[in-house]
Amino acid sequence: MYGTEEAVSRWLALVPNISSGNLPPPAVTQEQVERQKKRRKLNSQGHKLLSPPASERVALAGNEMSPSTPSSSKRPRDDDENSFTYDNSQLDQTTPRPSRNQRALTNQNPTWEPFSAGTGEGTPSQASSASLNSGIVPVLKKPRSVNSRTSPTRQFRNAEVNETGFHTESLRSEKCPPSLNTLWRELNRIGQGGAILPVSLESRWGDTDANIPFFAYDRDPATKDQTESVDLPSFEWVQSLYGRAKDCRFNRESELSWNGDVHAPILEQVFRVDRFTSRGPVDFRWTQAAQIIREFKPKDAPSKMVDFCVFYKPAKGSPEEHALELACKTRPGHSINHTDFSDLCQRPIALSIETKRPHIEGDTATLQVSTWHSAQWRSLRWNHGPTARTIEFLPGIIVQGHEWRFVASVLDQDGKSLLLEEVKLGGTDSELGIYSLVLGLKRLRRWIEEDYWPAFVSDILNHDSG
């Protein structure tokens, strides 16, 4: 594009006189014919002026260039500011232009800069500033929507800026309430395996290749009788579970194998008398297909699911069961929880468990539990407001192969979910780790019965559980 009539005249003088018949037409090869056919197919705008040869076009552009303009080996570009005064009919139609929507955005906010593709920040770059100064309209990039295929890092950022999202922090934070602080420190002690086994098991394990350290046995006269009375899984069960977990690890088996052959049997050991009968009001369900109800899902976040949920089931015909039924009638999805999956509609979720294969997708697991808890907090506060604070935290467990880690979420001063990480409960990579894990889960079962359920009844059902 040329900025003055004089430049246009010089350009026209360089165009050869194609109407002259003095010279015989040059011989045309078959290859040139084919090439011309292709060129004609692409050039549908025959009414436009012909361009001079490339070498002459470069020389002409160089004459028009300001002396202060740096030279470049790239295709020259006219930087004449007067070019902005031309209307669209005068512009070179071969120049690529942004879409109509992009031009509208630029006209509304000419100083707006697109987000940096590398950092996700809206800081103007030198290149984009130069583009604006030279008259080239930058292509505006709309922030991409967040879905289940978006990277965990970007999903975390989205959750942090949204009011319905969440933050993450350490369990050793000052935001950890006293009741949670007491619980996680007790779980941490159990997870370390000190004095958690009765001395009577020492001789039994001593005849195997199990590496159970000396400090794992309770020899304190003040507590050893109590430790002897603890209901522990059988010697054979621990050996069998350890062997199956080891196979899953070294055979690189799928998450489904871990869940079915390792994780579920551990939960059955803690929450059930046998495979089908619960030990009491606390039980668990596989919840891999449990979706978050739309009203409770964090804004702009993909729906997240967890693998297992531990819930409380009140006695049949009890006042609490009746209160649950009444509450469900007026809640989204007719569910007492933030999901309407199966029988969880009338059984309050107390503990959520997300599982992954070893050494992979740690951030994804944290993201899933955080999103799940964020929705659960909105469910608990639905129709109750910020004054209902008897429930101080929601516990969760993240499992990666052998390792089980305890996490918990609280509400910050703005009512936003804050996930606090993490303490090791135990694991299936050793016999002692399995004992620690079972005892830690038993402690959580007792917390659900003695602390969470009474608080839930008071907060959500407005009923006295005592």
C-alpha positions as a printed NumPy array, in Angstrom:
array([[  0.   ,   0.   ,   0.   ],
       [  1.376,   3.448,  -0.952],
       [  0.61 ,   6.59 ,   0.984],
       [  0.749,   9.308,  -1.761],
       [ -0.4  ,   9.824,  -5.362],
       [  3.213,  10.383,  -6.403],
       [  4.154,   6.936,  -5.161],
       [  1.237,   5.414,  -7.074],
       [  2.343,   7.167, -10.271],
       [  5.882,   5.845,  -9.949],
       [  4.474,   2.398,  -9.386],
       [  2.317,   2.586, -12.539],
       [  5.37 ,   3.621, -14.578],
       [  7.075,   0.383, -13.652],
       [  4.216,  -1.818, -14.859],
       [  5.029,  -3.248, -18.346],
       [  2.699,  -2.357, -21.234],
       [  0.858,  -5.589, -21.648],
       [ -1.212,  -4.243, -24.596],
       [  1.839,  -3.78 , -26.848],
       [  1.896,  -6.158, -29.768],
       [  5.41 ,  -5.391, -31.03 ],
       [  6.979,  -8.491, -29.566],
       [  5.934, -12.004, -30.417],
       [  4.416, -13.892, -27.55 ],
       [  6.978, -15.944, -25.674],
       [  6.933, -19.698, -25.968],
       [  4.964, -21.303, -23.184],
       [  5.883, -24.716, -21.854],
       [  3.355, -27.239, -20.555],
       [  4.692, -26.738, -17.029],
       [  4.021, -22.993, -17.244],
       [  0.486, -23.672, -18.476],
       [ -0.219, -25.858, -15.483],
       [  1.261, -23.253, -13.148],
       [ -0.867, -20.505, -14.712],
       [ -3.978, -22.598, -14.271],
       [ -3.273, -22.909, -10.591],
       [ -2.471, -19.215, -10.319],
       [ -5.709, -18.257, -12.065],
       [ -7.639, -20.471,  -9.694],
       [ -6.248, -18.606,  -6.708],
       [ -6.451, -15.1  ,  -8.233],
       [-10.174, -14.424,  -8.331],
       [ -9.796, -10.643,  -8.138],
       [ -8.673,  -9.764, -11.649],
       [ -9.823,  -6.145, -11.406],
       [ -6.955,  -5.239,  -9.076],
       [ -3.825,  -3.416, -10.209],
       [ -0.82 ,  -5.522, -11.068],
       [  2.13 ,  -5.418,  -8.711],
       [  5.648,  -4.634,  -9.962],
       [  8.398,  -7.258,  -9.703],
       [  9.583,  -7.994,  -6.201],
       [ 13.003,  -6.338,  -6.622],
       [ 11.479,  -3.099,  -7.892],
       [  8.796,  -3.148,  -5.197],
       [ 11.468,  -3.412,  -2.509],
       [ 13.457,  -0.559,  -4.018],
       [ 10.38 ,   1.634,  -4.239],
       [  9.418,   0.91 ,  -0.653],
       [ 12.968,   1.719,   0.418],
       [ 12.708,   5.169,  -1.159],
       [  9.545,   5.89 ,   0.802],
       [ 10.982,   4.679,   4.109],
       [ 11.975,   7.284,   6.663],
       [ 15.734,   7.496,   7.325],
       [ 15.069,   6.816,  10.993],
       [ 13.268,   3.586,  10.234],
       [ 15.5  ,   0.543,  10.852],
       [ 16.081,  -1.713,   7.881],
       [ 15.036,  -5.341,   8.007],
       [ 15.509,  -8.451,   5.949],
       [ 11.799,  -9.206,   6.319],
       [  9.173,  -8.107,   3.786],
       [  9.031,  -4.272,   3.999],
       [  5.99 ,  -2.716,   5.563],
       [  4.632,   0.825,   5.101],
       [  4.676,   2.629,   8.443],
       [  3.206,   5.896,   7.152],
       [  0.781,   7.147,   9.791],
       [ -1.291,   8.815,   7.073],
       [ -2.458,   5.392,   5.994],
       [ -4.891,   5.396,   8.893],
       [ -6.938,   8.126,   7.157],
       [ -7.918,   5.882,   4.254],
       [-11.223,   4.097,   4.334],
       [-11.579,   0.375,   3.779],
       [-12.05 ,   0.743,   0.019],
       [ -8.584,   2.248,  -0.302],
       [ -6.794,  -0.435,   1.682],
       [ -4.937,  -3.235,  -0.042],
       [ -7.439,  -6.065,  -0.009],
       [ -4.716,  -8.713,   0.093],
       [ -3.544,  -7.617,   3.537],
       [ -4.775, -10.054,   6.226],
       [ -7.214,  -8.411,   8.618],
       [ -8.748,  -9.421,  11.927],
       [-12.334, -10.57 ,  11.998],
       [-15.212,  -8.146,  12.512],
       [-15.503,  -9.126,  16.171],
       [-11.803,  -8.505,  16.724],
       [-12.01 ,  -5.053,  15.076],
       [-14.979,  -4.2  ,  17.285],
       [-13.064,  -5.156,  20.415],
       [-10.087,  -3.063,  19.319],
       [-12.236,  -0.014,  18.579],
       [-13.901,  -0.245,  21.976],
       [-10.635,  -0.531,  23.852],
       [ -7.686,   0.36 ,  21.617],
       [ -5.101,  -0.011,  24.388],
       [ -6.213,  -3.51 ,  25.418],
       [ -3.533,  -6.157,  24.991],
       [ -4.114,  -9.905,  24.573],
       [ -3.094, -12.279,  27.343],
       [  0.421, -13.59 ,  26.969],
       [  0.33 , -17.139,  25.682],
       [  3.271, -18.053,  27.832],
       [  2.295, -16.582,  31.171],
       [ -1.453, -16.099,  31.048],
       [ -0.999, -12.491,  32.17 ],
       [ -2.372,  -9.386,  30.479],
       [  0.892,  -7.425,  30.458],
       [  1.453,  -5.604,  27.133],
       [  4.456,  -6.943,  25.245],
       [  6.91 ,  -4.871,  23.216],
       [  5.892,  -6.699,  20.067],
       [  2.194,  -5.964,  20.514],
       [  2.919,  -2.298,  21.321],
       [  5.003,  -1.997,  18.168],
       [  2.173,  -3.556,  16.19 ],
       [ -0.255,  -0.913,  17.421],
       [  2.183,   1.906,  16.62 ],
       [  2.784,   0.595,  13.114],
       [ -0.909,   0.345,  12.336],
       [ -1.191,  -3.438,  12.422],
       [ -4.206,  -4.549,  14.436],
       [ -3.225,  -7.339,  16.866],
       [ -5.238, -10.525,  16.861],
       [ -7.123, -10.596,  20.151],
       [ -7.135, -13.895,  22.025],
       [-10.149, -14.598,  24.178],
       [ -9.387, -16.484,  27.409],
       [-10.076, -20.133,  26.757],
       [-12.851, -21.821,  28.676],
       [-11.905, -24.228,  31.437],
       [-12.862, -27.869,  30.956],
       [-11.755, -31.282,  32.171],
       [ -8.879, -31.304,  29.64 ],
       [ -7.471, -27.99 ,  30.861],
       [ -4.18 , -28.347,  32.718],
       [ -4.434, -28.622,  36.536],
       [ -2.303, -25.471,  36.892],
       [ -4.776, -23.407,  34.893],
       [ -7.736, -24.948,  36.716],
       [ -6.125, -24.004,  40.04 ],
       [ -5.725, -20.409,  38.822],
       [ -9.338, -20.323,  37.731],
       [-10.46 , -21.605,  41.146],
       [ -8.35 , -19.026,  42.98 ],
       [ -9.887, -16.03 ,  41.185],
       [-13.504, -17.211,  41.321],
       [-15.608, -16.539,  44.402],
       [-17.011, -20.06 ,  44.22 ],
       [-13.565, -21.63 ,  43.886],
       [-10.968, -22.53 ,  46.486],
       [ -7.425, -22.013,  47.751],
       [ -4.873, -24.505,  49.079],
       [ -2.523, -24.228,  52.039],
       [ -0.697, -26.326,  54.641],
       [ -2.332, -28.048,  57.61 ],
       [  0.199, -26.2  ,  59.753],
       [ -1.459, -22.92 ,  58.792],
       [ -2.856, -20.553,  61.399],
       [ -6.176, -20.962,  59.587],
       [ -6.413, -24.545,  60.853],
       [ -9.108, -24.639,  63.6  ],
       [ -8.171, -26.178,  66.982],
       [-10.365, -29.247,  66.508],
       [ -8.727, -30.041,  63.163],
       [ -5.28 , -29.34 ,  64.583],
       [ -5.879, -31.917,  67.325],
       [ -7.174, -34.522,  64.875],
       [ -4.424, -34.262,  62.277],
       [ -1.678, -34.414,  64.892],
       [ -3.209, -37.586,  66.295],
       [ -3.425, -39.041,  62.79 ],
       [  0.187, -38.051,  62.197],
       [  1.296, -39.929,  65.328],
       [ -0.583, -43.031,  64.19 ],
       [  0.888, -42.7  ,  60.699],
       [  4.425, -42.709,  62.092],
       [  3.718, -46.142,  63.583],
       [  5.094, -45.604,  67.08 ],
       [  3.709, -47.979,  69.759],
       [  0.599, -48.841,  67.774],
       [  0.948, -52.65 ,  67.837],
       [  0.498, -55.04 ,  70.764],
       [  3.624, -56.857,  71.92 ],
       [  1.843, -60.166,  71.331],
       [  2.29 , -59.677,  67.571],
       [  6.06 , -59.287,  67.787],
       [  6.843, -62.998,  67.795],
       [  4.376, -63.63 ,  64.979],
       [  5.943, -61.083,  62.654],
       [  9.434, -61.972,  63.793],
       [  9.216, -65.258,  61.901],
       [  8.565, -63.494,  58.575],
       [ 10.566, -61.196,  56.331],
       [  8.412, -58.226,  57.384],
       [ 10.461, -55.238,  58.496],
       [  8.454, -54.04 ,  61.505],
       [ 10.736, -51.897,  63.72 ],
       [ 11.142, -52.295,  67.464],
       [  9.398, -48.994,  68.279],
       [  6.14 , -50.125,  66.624],
       [  5.226, -52.315,  69.634],
       [  3.671, -50.751,  72.716],
       [  5.745, -51.75 ,  75.757],
       [  4.476, -48.987,  78.035],
       [  2.822, -50.577,  81.112],
       [  0.324, -47.711,  81.239],
       [ -1.056, -48.255,  77.718],
       [ -0.072, -51.731,  76.523],
       [ -3.262, -53.397,  77.82 ],
       [ -5.375, -50.91 ,  75.891],
       [ -3.302, -51.533,  72.753],
       [ -3.826, -55.297,  73.147],
       [ -7.594, -54.754,  73.1  ],
       [ -7.615, -52.825,  69.804],
       [ -9.428, -54.628,  66.994],
       [ -6.746, -55.153,  64.346],
       [ -6.953, -57.028,  61.052],
       [ -5.651, -60.563,  61.076],
       [ -2.032, -61.443,  60.41 ],
       [ -3.011, -63.315,  57.23 ],
       [ -5.126, -60.422,  55.909],
       [ -2.249, -57.96 ,  56.282],
       [  0.135, -60.32 ,  54.496],
       [ -2.304, -60.911,  51.63 ],
       [ -3.108, -57.226,  51.159],
       [  0.571, -56.296,  51.146],
       [  1.269, -58.917,  48.47 ],
       [ -1.574, -57.728,  46.239],
       [ -0.574, -54.063,  46.59 ],
       [  3.004, -54.954,  45.685],
       [  1.788, -56.738,  42.542],
       [ -0.308, -53.716,  41.527],
       [  2.7  , -51.465,  41.917],
       [  5.316, -53.495,  40.059],
       [  2.939, -54.746,  37.365],
       [  1.845, -51.133,  36.778],
       [ -1.798, -52.097,  37.057],
       [ -4.667, -49.711,  36.421],
       [ -6.447, -47.491,  38.907],
       [ -9.415, -49.865,  38.748],
       [ -7.224, -52.739,  39.925],
       [ -5.924, -50.659,  42.821],
       [ -9.451, -49.616,  43.782],
       [-10.985, -53.067,  43.563],
       [ -8.194, -55.212,  44.998],
       [ -6.453, -52.881,  47.464],
       [ -8.389, -49.748,  48.414],
       [-11.893, -51.215,  48.716],
       [-10.771, -54.138,  50.958],
       [ -9.136, -51.63 ,  53.332],
       [-12.376, -49.644,  53.58 ],
       [-14.316, -52.874,  54.125],
       [-11.941, -53.8  ,  56.936],
       [-12.689, -50.507,  58.715],
       [-16.336, -49.773,  57.965],
       [-17.91 , -53.22 ,  57.543],
       [-18.262, -56.455,  59.465],
       [-17.899, -58.358,  56.205],
       [-17.983, -57.416,  52.566],
       [-21.696, -56.588,  52.61 ],
       [-22.632, -55.52 ,  56.151],
       [-21.657, -52.198,  57.728],
       [-20.35 , -52.072,  61.293],
       [-22.833, -49.38 ,  62.232],
       [-24.224, -46.126,  60.853],
       [-20.977, -45.271,  58.996],
       [-20.425, -46.951,  55.631],
       [-18.929, -46.177,  52.213],
       [-19.856, -46.259,  48.523],
       [-17.992, -46.309,  45.229],
       [-18.8  , -42.896,  43.724],
       [-16.801, -42.706,  40.499],
       [-19.945, -41.674,  38.591],
       [-21.242, -39.16 ,  41.165],
       [-21.693, -35.741,  39.528],
       [-21.913, -32.424,  41.379],
       [-25.374, -30.842,  41.292],
       [-25.347, -27.765,  39.049],
       [-26.406, -25.345,  41.795],
       [-23.364, -26.267,  43.898],
       [-20.697, -26.598,  41.198],
       [-17.935, -23.958,  41.351],
       [-18.301, -21.318,  38.64 ],
       [-16.493, -21.99 ,  35.353],
       [-15.092, -25.258,  36.706],
       [-15.495, -28.705,  35.172],
       [-17.4  , -31.161,  37.309],
       [-15.167, -33.277,  39.508],
       [-15.804, -36.699,  41.003],
       [-14.137, -38.748,  43.708],
       [-13.731, -42.508,  43.966],
       [-15.218, -43.262,  47.399],
       [-17.479, -41.458,  49.847],
       [-17.944, -42.367,  53.517],
       [-21.369, -41.387,  54.844],
       [-23.566, -41.559,  57.926],
       [-26.85 , -43.464,  57.791],
       [-29.239, -42.655,  60.648],
       [-31.307, -45.394,  62.233],
       [-34.434, -46.311,  60.332],
       [-37.505, -44.534,  61.674],
       [-35.426, -42.161,  63.814],
       [-36.215, -38.423,  64.099],
       [-32.98 , -37.703,  62.229],
       [-34.047, -39.847,  59.276],
       [-37.399, -38.068,  59.164],
       [-35.669, -34.666,  59.286],
       [-33.42 , -35.727,  56.391],
       [-36.417, -36.698,  54.278],
       [-38.096, -33.344,  54.906],
       [-34.933, -31.401,  54.101],
       [-34.428, -33.24 ,  50.806],
       [-37.832, -32.134,  49.505],
       [-36.758, -28.486,  49.281],
       [-33.134, -28.915,  48.194],
       [-31.623, -28.969,  44.669],
       [-31.738, -32.464,  43.241],
       [-33.811, -33.54 ,  46.268],
       [-30.5  , -34.495,  47.847],
       [-29.039, -33.742,  51.266],
       [-25.602, -33.662,  49.604],
       [-24.009, -31.769,  46.716],
       [-24.541, -34.83 ,  44.498],
       [-27.72 , -36.78 ,  43.754],
       [-25.879, -40.042,  43.161],
       [-27.699, -43.2  ,  44.255],
       [-28.546, -43.503,  47.965],
       [-26.275, -40.585,  48.868],
       [-29.338, -38.381,  48.399],
       [-30.379, -39.162,  51.989],
       [-27.043, -40.127,  53.558],
       [-24.785, -37.184,  54.455],
       [-21.231, -37.486,  53.122],
       [-18.624, -37.14 ,  55.863],
       [-15.364, -38.228,  54.19 ],
       [-14.327, -38.12 ,  50.516],
       [-11.529, -40.225,  49.004],
       [ -9.807, -39.684,  45.655],
       [ -7.422, -42.338,  44.309],
       [ -4.709, -42.282,  41.646],
       [ -2.004, -44.636,  40.439],
       [  1.44 , -44.221,  42.018],
       [  3.548, -41.13 ,  41.292],
       [  1.181, -39.551,  38.758],
       [ -1.559, -36.913,  38.706],
       [ -0.956, -35.631,  42.23 ],
       [ -2.168, -32.134,  41.299],
       [ -5.21 , -33.602,  39.582],
       [ -6.187, -35.502,  42.736],
       [ -5.811, -32.362,  44.862],
       [ -7.875, -30.436,  42.324],
       [-10.647, -33.025,  42.416],
       [-10.916, -33.103,  46.209],
       [-10.742, -29.289,  46.385],
       [-13.531, -28.855,  43.842],
       [-15.615, -31.56 ,  45.518],
       [-15.238, -29.954,  48.958],
       [-15.965, -26.494,  47.575],
       [-19.294, -27.792,  46.263],
       [-19.968, -29.628,  49.534],
       [-19.496, -26.418,  51.544],
       [-22.065, -24.646,  49.353],
       [-24.425, -27.549,  49.9  ],
       [-23.979, -27.355,  53.67 ],
       [-24.557, -23.585,  53.674],
       [-27.518, -23.729,  51.296],
       [-30.492, -21.957,  52.872],
       [-28.578, -21.595,  56.153],
       [-26.23 , -18.658,  55.606],
       [-22.788, -18.027,  57.078],
       [-23.915, -18.29 ,  60.713],
       [-24.071, -22.099,  60.69 ],
       [-20.528, -22.888,  61.803],
       [-20.793, -26.013,  63.953],
       [-19.134, -28.026,  61.177],
       [-15.603, -26.619,  61.267],
       [-13.944, -28.704,  58.554],
       [-14.493, -31.413,  55.952],
       [-11.976, -34.291,  55.871],
       [-10.66 , -35.92 ,  52.736],
       [ -8.087, -38.502,  51.687],
       [ -5.87 , -38.501,  48.599],
       [ -4.49 , -41.912,  47.638],
       [ -1.63 , -42.383,  45.189],
       [ -0.824, -46.049,  44.83 ],
       [  0.528, -47.18 ,  48.2  ],
       [  0.367, -43.787,  49.923],
       [ -2.719, -42.456,  51.77 ],
       [ -2.669, -38.76 ,  52.762],
       [ -5.155, -36.879,  54.931],
       [ -6.374, -33.428,  53.84 ],
       [ -9.174, -31.193,  55.106],
       [-10.967, -28.076,  53.936],
       [-12.224, -25.121,  55.962],
       [-13.984, -21.882,  55.084],
       [-11.86 , -18.736,  55.114],
       [-13.001, -15.325,  56.339],
       [-14.73 , -14.696,  52.987],
       [-16.591, -18.001,  53.028],
       [-14.331, -19.519,  50.355],
       [-13.151, -23.121,  50.616],
       [ -9.528, -23.588,  51.692],
       [ -7.96 , -27.043,  51.318],
       [ -5.294, -27.74 ,  53.938],
       [ -2.632, -30.316,  53.037],
       [ -1.478, -32.889,  54.239],
       [ -0.437, -35.656,  56.665],
       [  0.441, -39.261,  55.853],
       [ -2.091, -41.744,  57.231],
       [ -0.18 , -44.864,  56.29 ],
       [  0.332, -46.966,  53.211],
       [  0.285, -50.385,  51.647],
       [  4.008, -50.517,  50.88 ],
       [  4.749, -52.212,  54.233],
       [  2.979, -54.254,  56.891],
       [  3.426, -51.481,  59.464],
       [  2.021, -48.951,  56.985],
       [ -1.113, -51.085,  56.588],
       [ -1.619, -51.215,  60.36 ],
       [ -1.162, -47.435,  60.591],
       [ -3.647, -46.904,  57.787],
       [ -6.323, -49.114,  59.334],
       [ -5.938, -47.458,  62.744],
       [ -6.035, -43.971,  61.184],
       [ -9.258, -44.789,  59.333],
       [-10.773, -46.189,  62.523],
       [ -9.979, -42.873,  64.213],
       [-11.764, -41.032,  61.414],
       [-14.766, -43.341,  61.749],
       [-14.985, -42.433,  65.429],
       [-14.711, -38.737,  64.56 ],
       [-17.638, -39.08 ,  62.123],
       [-19.816, -40.726,  64.767],
       [-18.877, -38.497,  67.703],
       [-18.199, -35.119,  66.09 ],
       [-19.372, -34.758,  62.511],
       [-22.83 , -36.296,  62.788],
       [-23.934, -34.245,  65.833],
       [-22.632, -31.084,  64.127],
       [-24.469, -31.962,  60.905],
       [-27.725, -32.521,  62.749],
       [-27.355, -29.182,  64.524],
       [-26.253, -27.195,  61.462],
       [-28.304, -28.689,  58.654],
       [-31.275, -30.432,  60.219],
       [-31.778, -27.911,  63.036],
       [-32.341, -30.853,  65.315],
       [-30.854, -32.051,  68.603],
       [-29.121, -35.4  ,  68.023],
       [-28.734, -35.99 ,  71.737]])
